[in-house]
């Protein structure tokens, strides 16, 4: 292992140790047992929701075994624009359960930066919910995992062609999603098979690339320990799910969540999507004409006492599970047929690299950046199209370019200031767009 690889491994291992001591162990030991008790008991779920709602100071819309349906225009809903423009109005005074706080920043797939204040308790409970999903897959604490996401885990051009590093504390193989290409995927597969993780956690676009390579090579993944693939952060298309399950020989467990922490959806061993109503109180807002099968998720936090978002419109849609039979897994959480939110384009560069999930480019610029969009013009040329506020200067533009090149090296990238970014019929714009003209 090169000195650079050792450096990345040490950095991520120390970060993992801090997470383990500050929140992971608390989530597993104290939060998870209560969450496990909710899975197959409607009475336990109802009692848990009442306790959490009282602790946060919010009202509930039901017992948690069914989803309420709202008809538009549904007055009294909290819009994302309000959270973006006036977050200070939603931040509560410090009190029991919310003395210690942190701030997370996200641009998501809308390209509009958000600043969310959350209590440390929120982060601890989040770990408890993630651990429960991992338990549904069959993973137990201490077992090996692989991670193929948007973390910087290796040099821009590693001489030893190691596009990954080890997190020794978390027993995790951390692999770069930014270096995936036709030339490198074989090395990724070999490294995964040698490490032999119990769970692979990946962006759908990343694991889809590996599955496509396996299919083209006429082979299947050979790791013996793998119990499941966990996808998140992007929409999982049915064709991708099928390809991954063929190539890796295990079920795909899709996870939905968001930085606002007002809704979470997990996948059970039967492949059904369960809305986790002990995570939040969730309702479905009917869509407009032409989208009769899609409903927007509206959520109320049951975790964040620092910034409690109530009846918040997520902007993400699901397909209701109308008339479906109860899930054979026996869990009492309501189900939905599909998650439609977070659809993004995948860009293929001339050298074969696959580029997706670039929302981190705009994080940290909330005060001077209103919206941002990544536009691909072809031939490895990108434009960062931004709508800016007062104070945005050349230093901010250079910082955006530097963050982009850190994740997608060896391309041309510039910043273009615009008055507005064109929306589609649903009021959103494509976060990653393909230029169709000059």
C-alpha positions as MATLAB code, in Angstrom:
seq = 'XXXXXXXXXXXXXXXXXXXXXXXXXXXXXXXXXXXXXXXXXXXXXXXXXXXXXXXXXXXXXXXXXXXXXXXXXXXXXXXXXXXXXXXXXXXXXXXXXXXXXXXXXXXXXXXXXXXXXXXXXXXXXXXXXXXXXXXXXXXXXXXXXXXXXXXXXXXXXXXXXXXXXXXXXXXXXXXXXXXXXXXXXXXXXXXXXXXXXXXXXXXXXXXXXXXXXXXXXXXXXXXXXXXXXXXXXXXXXXXXXXXXXXXXXXXXXXXXXXXXXXXXXXXXXXXXXXXXXXXXXXXXXXXXXXXXXXXXXXXXXXXXXXXXXXXXXXXXXXXXXXXXXXXXXXXXXXXXXXXXXXXXXXXXXXXXXXXXXXXXXXXXXXXXXXXXXXXXXXXXXXXXXXXXXXXXXXXXXXXXXXXXXXXXXXXXXXXXXXXXXXXXXXXXXXXXXXXXXX';
ca = [
       0.000    0.000    0.000;
       1.382    3.436   -0.949;
       1.925    6.234    1.573;
      -0.995    8.137    0.016;
      -3.294    5.145    0.499;
      -2.150    4.816    4.106;
      -2.943    8.488    4.625;
      -6.485    8.178    3.303;
      -7.048    5.000    5.309;
      -5.842    6.656    8.503;
      -8.007    9.737    7.948;
     -11.186    7.735    7.348;
     -10.425    5.333   10.204;
     -10.011    8.212   12.674;
     -13.232    9.770   11.414;
     -14.974    6.425   11.828;
     -13.651    6.121   15.384;
     -15.085    9.536   16.243;
     -18.475    8.598   14.759;
     -18.437    5.292   16.618;
     -17.760    6.914   19.991;
     -20.048    9.922   19.567;
     -23.118    8.386   17.958;
     -22.932    4.894   16.413;
     -22.548    2.927   19.617;
     -25.356    4.922   21.257;
     -27.635    4.330   18.287;
     -27.015    0.577   18.351;
     -27.193    0.060   22.106;
     -29.936    2.451   23.169;
     -32.021    3.355   20.100;
     -32.087    0.164   18.036;
     -33.749   -2.125   20.656;
     -36.706    0.268   20.874;
     -36.961    0.450   17.087;
     -36.846   -3.330   16.783;
     -39.799   -3.590   19.189;
     -41.900   -1.428   16.833;
     -41.525   -3.653   13.774;
     -44.271   -6.205   14.395;
     -46.372   -4.582   17.111;
     -48.899   -1.883   16.225;
     -49.336   -1.121   19.935;
     -45.598   -0.643   20.471;
     -45.374    1.533   17.353;
     -48.275    3.709   18.495;
     -46.805    4.158   21.991;
     -43.357    4.975   20.602;
     -44.773    7.591   18.210;
     -46.702    9.251   21.040;
     -43.581    9.483   23.193;
     -41.484   10.929   20.391;
     -44.188   13.413   19.337;
     -44.502   14.628   22.937;
     -40.720   14.975   23.238;
     -40.496   17.050   20.045;
     -43.769   18.929   20.590;
     -45.539   17.986   17.361;
     -48.954   16.526   16.543;
     -49.541   13.091   15.017;
     -51.788   12.268   12.072;
     -52.545    8.611   12.902;
     -51.319    5.432   14.563;
     -48.449    4.780   12.151;
     -49.859    1.683   10.439;
     -51.509    3.690    7.640;
     -50.573    6.761    5.635;
     -52.879    9.764    5.585;
     -53.763   11.116    2.130;
     -53.954   14.864    1.532;
     -55.802   16.485   -1.348;
     -54.195   19.557   -2.941;
     -53.916   22.411   -2.202;
     -53.745   21.126    1.446;
     -53.220   24.379    3.395;
     -50.712   24.672    6.208;
     -47.846   22.785    4.580;
     -44.247   23.929    4.998;
     -42.478   24.593    1.691;
     -38.792   23.985    0.970;
     -38.452   27.608   -0.114;
     -39.442   28.787    3.363;
     -36.782   26.588    4.947;
     -34.178   27.832    2.495;
     -35.035   31.527    2.820;
     -35.754   31.751    6.548;
     -34.155   28.849    8.434;
     -33.733   30.995   11.542;
     -37.509   31.117   11.992;
     -37.589   27.347   12.408;
     -34.641   26.924   14.777;
     -35.855   26.434   18.343;
     -34.186   27.732   21.529;
     -31.823   25.280   23.148;
     -33.406   23.017   25.722;
     -33.347   19.468   27.087;
     -32.453   17.144   24.236;
     -31.181   19.905   21.970;
     -28.319   21.629   23.773;
     -25.671   20.093   21.522;
     -26.233   20.834   17.837;
     -24.649   20.635   14.445;
     -25.494   22.074   11.029;
     -25.765   20.034    7.856;
     -25.858   21.537    4.391;
     -27.293   20.007    1.298;
     -28.313   20.947   -2.218;
     -30.016   17.635   -2.994;
     -31.353   17.114   -6.499;
     -33.117   20.475   -6.642;
     -29.862   22.427   -6.698;
     -31.161   24.807   -4.014;
     -28.898   24.768   -0.933;
     -30.488   24.120    2.453;
     -29.094   24.611    5.931;
     -30.556   22.259    8.535;
     -29.766   22.533   12.246;
     -30.036   19.219   14.057;
     -29.470   18.031   17.587;
     -26.835   15.432   18.409;
     -29.713   13.204   19.506;
     -31.034   13.343   15.934;
     -27.737   11.979   14.638;
     -27.741    9.200   17.248;
     -31.279    8.129   16.335;
     -30.397    8.275   12.631;
     -27.689    5.694   13.287;
     -30.248    3.500   15.051;
     -32.513    3.518   11.993;
     -29.639    2.798    9.592;
     -28.517   -0.056   11.833;
     -32.026   -1.515   11.756;
     -32.000   -1.461    7.939;
     -28.632   -3.211    7.940;
     -30.038   -5.829   10.292;
     -32.903   -6.407    7.842;
     -30.249   -7.194    5.231;
     -28.543   -9.657    7.550;
     -25.496   -7.606    8.579;
     -24.250   -7.587   12.176;
     -21.970   -5.071   13.806;
     -18.317   -5.763   13.076;
     -18.879   -7.612    9.811;
     -17.268   -6.363    6.609;
     -18.939   -3.742    4.425;
     -17.980   -2.024    1.175;
     -18.867    1.587    0.362;
     -19.018    2.933   -3.232;
     -20.101    6.544   -2.907;
     -18.907   10.128   -3.287;
     -16.114   10.250   -0.715;
     -12.559   11.232   -1.634;
     -10.678    8.033   -0.758;
      -7.646    8.032   -3.077;
      -5.377   10.398   -5.037;
      -6.579   11.913   -8.285;
      -4.495    9.435  -10.287;
      -3.287    6.654   -7.979;
      -0.125    5.057   -9.355;
      -1.008    1.663   -7.916;
      -4.552    1.799   -9.386;
      -6.068    1.437   -5.923;
      -9.261    3.481   -6.127;
     -10.185    2.672   -2.542;
      -8.905    2.666    1.020;
      -9.631    0.773    4.224;
     -11.534    2.133    7.197;
     -10.028   -0.212    9.782;
     -12.283    0.928   12.616;
     -15.490    0.386   10.672;
     -14.148   -2.732    8.856;
     -15.132   -0.924    5.674;
     -13.675   -0.893    2.165;
     -14.287    2.651    0.914;
     -14.296    2.858   -2.890;
     -14.384    5.966   -5.054;
     -17.442    6.441   -7.254;
     -15.522    9.119   -9.193;
     -12.966    6.726  -10.712;
     -15.419    4.188  -12.123;
     -14.845    3.571  -15.830;
     -14.740    0.711  -18.290;
     -10.988    0.443  -17.663;
     -11.207    0.348  -13.853;
     -14.361   -1.626  -13.045;
     -12.587   -4.973  -13.321;
     -10.191   -3.851  -10.588;
     -13.154   -2.823   -8.409;
     -14.739   -6.267   -8.808;
     -11.454   -8.010   -7.948;
     -10.999   -5.862   -4.836;
     -14.566   -6.516   -3.701;
     -14.185  -10.256   -4.139;
     -10.928  -10.268   -2.154;
     -12.434   -8.199    0.677;
     -15.666  -10.258    0.552;
     -18.083   -7.864    2.318;
     -21.419   -8.901    3.810;
     -23.069   -5.703    2.477;
     -22.175   -3.403   -0.405;
     -23.534    0.128    0.105;
     -23.516    2.124   -3.149;
     -25.163    4.729   -5.299;
     -27.486    2.988   -7.789;
     -25.476    4.492  -10.643;
     -22.234    3.049   -9.234;
     -23.465   -0.478   -8.570;
     -25.274   -0.451  -11.940;
     -21.932    0.139  -13.676;
     -20.418   -2.866  -11.899;
     -23.452   -5.031  -12.733;
     -23.269   -4.026  -16.409;
     -19.566   -4.951  -16.515;
     -20.292   -8.369  -14.972;
     -23.039   -9.016  -17.516;
     -20.824   -7.955  -20.430;
     -18.059  -10.225  -19.136;
     -20.495  -13.136  -18.880;
     -19.809  -13.744  -15.196;
     -21.292  -13.228  -11.740;
     -19.828  -11.750   -8.584;
     -17.858  -14.424   -6.693;
     -17.851  -13.084   -3.125;
     -19.133  -15.761   -0.729;
     -20.208  -13.584    2.234;
     -22.465  -11.072    0.423;
     -25.995  -10.904    1.878;
     -27.315   -7.813    0.110;
     -26.638   -4.574   -1.759;
     -27.900   -1.391   -0.082;
     -28.582    1.540   -2.416;
     -29.404    5.142   -1.489;
     -29.184    8.824   -2.540;
     -30.484    8.228   -6.098;
     -33.638    6.689   -7.526;
     -33.327    2.941   -8.004;
     -34.853    2.064  -11.363;
     -36.439   -1.421  -11.722;
     -34.046   -2.345  -14.539;
     -31.055   -1.451  -12.360;
     -32.421   -3.493   -9.463;
     -32.867   -6.508  -11.747;
     -29.382   -6.179  -13.264;
     -27.716   -5.868   -9.859;
     -29.591   -8.859   -8.479;
     -28.560  -10.944  -11.509;
     -24.923   -9.906  -11.352;
     -24.416  -10.092   -7.595;
     -26.865  -12.881   -6.777;
     -28.441  -11.099   -3.794;
     -31.410   -8.835   -3.136;
     -31.111   -5.049   -3.444;
     -32.267   -3.154   -0.339;
     -33.083    0.431   -1.296;
     -33.054    3.171    1.358;
     -34.703    6.586    1.064;
     -33.962    9.510    3.347;
     -33.090   13.196    3.136;
     -31.111   15.839    5.021;
     -34.300   17.380    6.413;
     -34.937   14.118    8.343;
     -38.720   14.137    7.855;
     -39.190   10.788    6.076;
     -37.381    7.486    5.716;
     -38.269    4.404    3.690;
     -36.535    1.055    4.070;
     -36.664   -2.216    2.131;
     -37.368   -5.573    3.744;
     -36.195   -9.039    2.713;
     -39.264   -9.416    0.466;
     -38.340   -6.318   -1.549;
     -41.233   -4.177   -0.254;
     -40.793   -0.478    0.555;
     -41.805    0.260    4.168;
     -42.438    3.869    5.248;
     -40.806    4.054    8.677;
     -43.484    5.779   10.705;
     -41.453    5.567   13.910;
     -38.924    7.828   12.136;
     -41.483   10.510   11.265;
     -45.172   11.179   10.762;
     -45.824   10.884    7.015;
     -48.721   11.795    4.734;
     -49.123   11.543    0.960;
     -50.075   14.643   -1.011;
     -51.969   13.854   -4.211;
     -50.249   14.926   -7.404;
     -51.606   17.108  -10.128;
     -53.235   16.117  -13.386;
     -51.220   13.624  -15.406;
     -49.529   12.073  -12.387;
     -52.450   10.286  -10.782;
     -50.264    7.450   -9.508;
     -47.655    9.678   -7.843;
     -47.947   11.362   -4.443;
     -45.538   13.733   -2.740;
     -44.135   12.800    0.658;
     -45.095   15.220    3.430;
     -43.301   14.603    6.707;
     -43.132   15.771   10.326;
     -39.971   15.001   12.255;
     -40.068   12.811   15.351;
     -36.342   13.191   15.995;
     -35.062   16.754   15.647;
     -35.876   18.998   18.609;
     -33.508   21.695   17.347;
     -35.337   22.423   14.092;
     -38.637   20.571   13.993;
     -40.027   20.615   10.449;
     -43.805   20.064   10.569;
     -45.894   18.972    7.562;
     -42.909   19.610    5.313;
     -43.153   19.067    1.570;
     -40.117   17.025    0.581;
     -40.548   17.453   -3.185;
     -40.001   13.694   -3.610;
     -42.748   11.379   -4.827;
     -43.804    7.791   -4.238;
     -46.341    5.468   -5.828;
     -49.012    4.429   -3.285;
     -49.498    0.731   -2.593;
     -53.253    0.799   -3.265;
     -54.962   -2.369   -2.090;
     -51.744   -4.336   -1.724;
     -51.759   -7.297    0.624;
     -49.837   -6.957    3.895;
     -46.152   -7.658    3.492;
     -45.174  -11.278    4.233;
     -42.374   -9.986    6.470;
     -45.003   -9.189    9.121;
     -43.836   -5.645    9.841;
     -46.635   -3.205   10.624;
     -45.189   -0.187    8.801;
     -47.254    0.954    5.782;
     -45.822    0.241    2.343;
     -45.523    2.095   -0.958;
     -45.078    0.542   -4.373;
     -42.124    2.647   -5.538;
     -39.991    5.683   -4.746;
     -39.837    8.150   -7.642;
     -37.756   10.994   -6.212;
     -34.111   11.760   -6.935;
     -33.836   10.944  -10.608;
     -30.525   12.141  -11.995;
     -28.630   11.834  -15.230;
     -25.432    9.828  -15.497;
     -22.734   11.381  -17.701;
     -20.232    9.176  -19.538;
     -16.951   10.969  -20.243;
     -14.837   10.257  -23.357;
     -12.406    8.169  -21.245;
     -15.281    5.951  -20.042;
     -15.679    7.408  -16.541;
     -19.243    7.575  -15.214;
     -20.188   10.820  -13.461;
     -23.278   11.174  -11.247;
     -24.410   12.479   -7.866;
     -22.549   15.813   -7.818;
     -24.669   17.651   -5.232;
     -21.716   18.110   -2.872;
     -20.235   20.646   -5.290;
     -22.620   23.352   -4.061;
     -22.620   22.483   -0.359;
     -21.181   25.137    1.934;
     -22.212   28.098   -0.276;
     -25.730   28.636    1.065;
     -25.325   32.307    1.975;
     -24.247   33.454   -1.490;
     -25.647   30.749   -3.772;
     -29.379   30.425   -4.418;
     -29.377   27.591   -6.943;
     -26.879   25.545   -8.891;
     -26.972   23.213  -11.889;
     -24.295   21.069  -13.550;
     -24.469   21.246  -17.352;
     -22.487   18.830  -19.517;
     -21.620   20.201  -22.955;
     -19.853   17.093  -24.223;
     -16.178   16.381  -24.848;
     -15.375   16.500  -21.087;
     -16.599   20.095  -20.749;
     -18.854   21.164  -17.852;
     -20.535   24.422  -16.885;
     -21.665   25.166  -13.328;
     -24.744   27.313  -13.854;
     -25.489   29.342  -10.710;
     -28.063   31.830   -9.448;
     -26.225   33.924   -6.878;
     -26.969   36.396   -4.094;
     -25.062   39.527   -3.134;
     -21.497   38.826   -2.087;
     -20.778   35.979   -4.486;
     -17.361   36.708   -5.944;
     -14.541   35.226   -7.959;
     -13.258   33.420   -4.901;
     -16.567   31.563   -4.603;
     -16.473   30.652   -8.287;
     -12.918   29.308   -7.979;
     -13.955   27.282   -4.925;
     -16.790   25.656   -6.915;
     -14.409   24.773   -9.734;
     -11.848   23.348   -7.302;
     -14.473   21.181   -5.574;
     -15.705   19.928   -8.942;
     -12.201   19.036  -10.161;
     -11.468   17.245   -6.896;
     -14.281   14.826   -7.762;
     -14.039   14.873  -11.554;
     -10.396   15.555  -12.421;
      -9.067   16.118  -15.914;
     -12.058   17.974  -17.374;
     -12.836   21.551  -18.395;
     -15.182   23.370  -16.032;
     -16.393   26.963  -15.795;
     -18.960   28.951  -13.803;
     -21.829   30.759  -15.501;
     -24.010   33.207  -13.567;
     -27.652   33.330  -14.660;
     -30.785   35.107  -13.474;
     -32.825   31.887  -13.303;
     -32.629   28.188  -14.157;
     -35.414   26.915  -16.389;
     -37.919   24.606  -14.729;
     -39.827   21.656  -16.069;
     -43.593   21.076  -15.721;
     -43.147   19.788  -12.142;
     -41.462   23.019  -11.022;
     -38.026   21.397  -10.691;
     -34.954   21.575  -12.872;
     -32.504   18.824  -13.745;
     -29.583   18.962  -11.357;
     -27.324   17.363  -13.980;
     -28.379   18.485  -17.458;
     -27.095   17.700  -20.944;
     -26.667   20.729  -23.202;
     -28.588   20.389  -26.457;
     -27.343   23.492  -28.219;
     -24.439   25.939  -28.326;
];
